[in-house]
Amino acid sequence: MPGKYQAYPEYKDSGVEWLGEIPCHWSLTKVKYVSTCLDGARIPLNAQERGERQGNIPYWGATRIVDYIAGWLFDEELVLLGEDGAPFFEEYKDVAFNVSGKIWPNNHVHVLRPELSKVEPRFLKHALNRADFHLYISGSTRDKLNQSGMNEIFIRICERSEQQKIANFLDHETAKIDTLIEEQQSLIRLLKEKRQAVISHAVTKGLNPDAPMKDSGVEWLGEVPEHWGVTRAKFVADVFVPQRNKPELNENQDGIAWATMDDMKSSCITMTQLSVSMSAQIDAGSKVLKPGAVIASCVGNFGVASINEIDVIINQQLQAYIPQSISAEYLREVVSLSKVYFELVGTAATLVYVNQQGFEELPVVVPPVSEQLKINAIVLGVKDKYDQLMVLADEQVSILQV
């Protein structure tokens, strides 16, 4: 919010590029000079404390509080700083937190005891959350902020009384921003629910509110328009099951598109991240799925469906419906609404899996073709409307997080 707050009378170059200018009466220091790292001083829990795993002592890790027990106990005012993991290096994510009282931190956070004569703990937290950590991380396979790197992080510092005022101000302002962010995120959740409800009603109840209804005979479908048919997927589409052998893949778009769950984030597949060359397809015996099929997950994450607009080879976590006497777009929406069915018929080993028979026996409501096309158009409009609203809400969250 440039221009809203009064600037200091004079500034000076901090000498650190990512920090830029600082007020003339401020100084520059490093984390190691205003705090003590307690990573090597963790106290093992005693037998009584280990028995308190159902108690009120929170456990802290790189993703903040979670519900399981750790191996060390602290009981003082601290600043915890994440040292690795995706949440730590995501842009706009806070990675430092003030804690006090008994906690169990794991080995994915640094434990800092602020030197109270030098730094206000809340000020240190805010300073760390605005540091450019990418200058201090190391690691060949996974980015990690080790102790030596953390100790060298530069922070701006001023008199402790001024630190307290700044910390009070930032706590107040960030609380307001956090509230606004939560409101926008709640709006996004509500929009998703409303979008799903409107689509579900159109696909299973039709567009005429006065149409006579009948029991579908399928509990999770409920009543459907009286003139609609209720059948099984095998009577309106052929089920396509991929080969077990995984072909050799390439990233240069040479050959036929290789489709996985990662490629099914939109209603239609127009391109994929990886491809299968003609020779690799022959070697693996891979079957090609022609455009116009409804591809769906058969493992774990059910209710995800897309129509391929290009030739694809699908991996073993997917199966597909090749429509014969039903609109592909309408069938896609039926499959998307059928998560309950797939979870009921799935067999569990490590992940719930639905076989070809499970796909074939999917209950399908079948309106006349003219109604299917009208429903498809309405669903497309609903998706566009709600997707635009969610994009706007997500943009507001991004602005608030800057």
N, C-alpha and C positions, 0 to 999 in steps of 0.2 A: 504494500500500500504506500508507494512513494509519495512524499509530500504531506502525508497525514501527520507525521511526527516531527518535532523540532530537532534539527541537527545540532551536533556539538559545535562550539565556536571554531575549533581548529582540528585538522586531521594530519596524520603523518603516514608515510609508507611503512607498512609492517615489515617489509623485507621478505614476506612469504606470499607468493603469487596468488594462491587460492584464498588467502585472507584479505588481501588488498589493503586499503587504508584503514587505520584505527584512530580513535580520538587521541589527541596529543598527550593527555595525562594517563593513558592506558599503557600497559607494557605487554611484552610477549613472553610466554613461558611454555613449558612442555608438561605433559601429563605427569611425568615422573617427578617433577618438582612440586606438585601440589597434591599428590596422593601417594598412597602406598599400595602396591599390588599384593593381594593376599592369596594369589593363586597357589603358592606353595605352602600356605599356612592353614589349609582347610582342616577342620577338626572332625575326625571320624565320629559318627553317632554312637552313643552307648546303647546298651540293650534296651533300656527303657524307652529311649527316644526312637529306636528302630521300631518299637511296638506301637508308635503313635501314627503309623502311616494313614490311619483313618481320621487323624486329628485335624487341627486347624493350621498346621505349619505349611505354608505354600512352597511349592517346588518351582524353581526358576531354571529355564533353559534358554536356548537361542530364540525360541518362539514364545517367550514370556512364560506365564504360569500354565502348567499342565498338571495332570492328576496323579502321577506316579512318584515313587520315592527316589531320592538321590542318596549319595553317600557321605555328605558333609553337612555340618551345621554351622550357621553364623547367627549372631544375635546382637546386631548393632546397626548403626546408620551407614549405608553403603551406596555405591553406584555400581550397577552391573552393566557390563558392556559386552554385547555379542561378539564372538570371534569368528564364526563361520556359518555356513548354511544360507540357503536362498533368501529367507526373510531378511537376513542381515544386509545383503548386498542389493536388495531391491530398491530402486529409486523411491525417495520420499518416505521410506519406512524409518521410524525411530528405532534406534538400536541400543540406546542407553536409558536406564531407568533408575529412579531413586527407590530404595527399599529400606525398611527398618524392621526390627524385631526378628524373630526366628525365621530363617529361610533355609532351604536346601538348594544350593546352586549346583548344576552339573558342570562337566568340563567343556561345555560349549560357550561359557560366558567367563569374562574376566571379572574378578571381584576387586573393586577399588575402595580403599578407605580414604576419604577426602581428608586432607590436613585442614582442620576447621579454622585454624588461625590464618590460613591463606585463601581458602576457597569455600564458598557456600555450596553445599552438595547439589542443590537444584540448579545453580548456575553452571556447575561442572557438567551436569547432565545435558543442559541445553547447548553448552559449548561443544560437547562431543557429538551431539546429534546434528551439528552443522559442520562437522569436519569432513574433509575430502579423504575418506578412508582408502580410496584406490591408490593413493600415494604410499600407503604404509603396509599394504597386504603383500603376502608372499604365498608360494605354493605352486607346484608343478601340475598336480592333478586337480586340486581344489583350492580356491582362494581362501586364505586364512589370515586373520590379524593376530600374529603371535605377540607374546609379551614384549619383546624388544621393539617391535614395530609400534605397538600401542604406546609405549613409554616415550617415543619420539614425536608423538602428535603435538603440533603447536596449538595453543589456545590463547585467545586474547583475555587479558585480566585487568581488573581495576580494584579500587578499594572495596573491602568486603561489604561495607554499608551500601555502596552502589550496586554491588552484585545482588544483594538481597532485594533491592528495589526492582532491578531488572528481572530477577527470577520471579518475583510476585507478578510483575506485568506479564511476562511470558506465560506463566501458569494460567493466568486469567484469560489471556487472548487465545492460547492454544486450546483451553477448555471450550471456549466458544466455537472455535473452528472445528474441534472434534465433534461437538454437538451437531454442527451443520453438516459435517461429513456423514455422520451416522444417519441424519435425516435423509440425505440424498441416497445413501446406501439402502435405507429402509424403503425409500420410494422405488428404487430399482427392483428390490425384492417383490414389492407389491405389484409393480408393472409386469414382472415375469409371471406372477400368479394370475393376474387378470388376463394377460395374453393367453396363457394356457387354458384358462376357464372359458374364454370366448371361443377359442379354436375348438376345444373339446365339445362345447355345446353345438357348434355348427356341424361338426363331423358326425356326432352321434344322435343329435336331435333334429337336425335340419334347419331350414330357414323360415319355415312357416309355423308360427307359434300356435296356430289354430288346428294344425294337422292332428287327426286322431292318432293315438299312440297304442302300442302293444308291448307286452313284456318280451324282451329279447331272449330270455332264457339264459342270459349270461349276467351273473351278479354284478360285475363291475361295469357293464354297459347299461344296465337298467332298462328303462323303456326307450323304444325307438319308434319312428313313424310307422303307422300300420302298413303302408304300402311298400316299405323297404324289405329287402331280403336279409336274412341272417344265415351266414354260411361259414365255411372254413376256408382258410387261405388257399389250400390245395385245389379248391374248385374254381378259383379265379386267377391263380398264378402258379407258375412252376417255381420250385425252390432250387436255387443254385448254391452248391457247396464247393468251396475251393479245394484244390489238391493239398495233400499234407506236406509235400516237399516244398520248402521255401526256396525260390529261385535266387540266383545271384543278382544283386541290385546295383544300380549306378545312379549318380547324381546329375548326369549331364543330359537328362531328358532323351536319352537314346533308347527308343523302343516303345514299349507299352507301359502306361502309367501303373504304378504299384500303389493300391489304395489301402490305407489303414485307418484306425480310429482318428488319428491326427488329421486326416484329410476330410473328415466328416463334420466340420464345424459350421457348415452352412447347408442350406437345403439341397444344393446341387454341387456335384463334383465336376469342376471344369479343368483342373490340373492337380497334380500331386507332387510331393517333394522328391520322390524317387521313381525310378523306371526299371523295366526289365527288358533287356535286349532280346532280339529274336532268338539268338542262339541259347541264351540263358533260359528262355521260356521253353524251348524244345528239350533242353537237358533236364529240366525239373518236371516236365509234363504239365505245365501250368495251363489252366483253362482261362480263356479270355471272355470277359463279360461285356456284351455289347451295350451300347447306350440305351437308356430308358428303363433300367432296372432299379428296384428299390433296395438299397443296400442297408443292412442293419447289423447291430452288434449281436453276437451270439454268446459273448463271454462278459460277465460282470456288469458292465455299464449299459443296461438296457434302456430302450426308449429313444435311442439315437438312430436316425435314419436319413439317408440322402439318396438322391437320384443321380446316377452317373450320366453325364452328357458326352463322355468320351469312352473309348475302349479302356477297360481296366482289368488288372489281375488283382484279386482281393486276397488279403492275408487270412490266416486261420482263425482270427477272432471275429470274422465277419461271415455272414451268409447273405443271400439276396433273393428277392422275389422278382420273377420275370412276369409282368402282368399279361394276362390273356384276355380277360373280359372285365377289366376294371381300370379306371384311370390311375396311372402311376402316381400322380400328385395326390389323389385322394387316398390311395393305399399307403403312401408315405405317412400321411397324417394319422391314419388308423394305427399303423405300426408305432408311431411316436407316442400314441396315447395308450399303448398296450404294455407298459412296463410291468404292471401288476401281473398280467398273464405270464410273461416270460420269467418273472421271479418265481411264480408258482410251479411252473413245469420244469424249471432248471434243475440239473443235478449238480451237487457240490462235491468237489474234491478239494482243491485249493481255491478255485474260483468257480462260481456258479456258471454252468454251461448249458446251453439249449441246443439239442441236436436237430437234425433235419426233420424228424417227425414232429418235434415241438414247434418248429416253424410252420410246418404244413397244417397243423391243427389249430393255428391261431384263429379265434373267432373274428369274423369280418362282417360288418353291416354294409349292405350294398344298396344304395339309392339308385334310381334310374340314372342313366348316363347324363341326361340333361341337368339333373340336380347335382350330380358329382361336379360337373363343370362350373356351375354357379357357386357351389361351396368352395371349390378351388380358388375362384376369383375373390370371394369374401375373405378366405383365409390369408391369401396373399396380401390383401389390403390391411388386414389386422396385423400381420407380421410387420409390414412396412411402418404402420402407425406406431406400434409399441416399440419397435426397434429404434425408431428415430427419437422417441421420448427417452428411452434408456441411454442412448448415445449422449443426449443433452445432459442427463443427470450424471453420467459418468464423466463428462467434460467438466461439470461443476466440481466433482470430487477431485479431479486432477488439478484444477485451478486452486482449490482450497489447500491441497497438499504441497503446493510449490513453496 
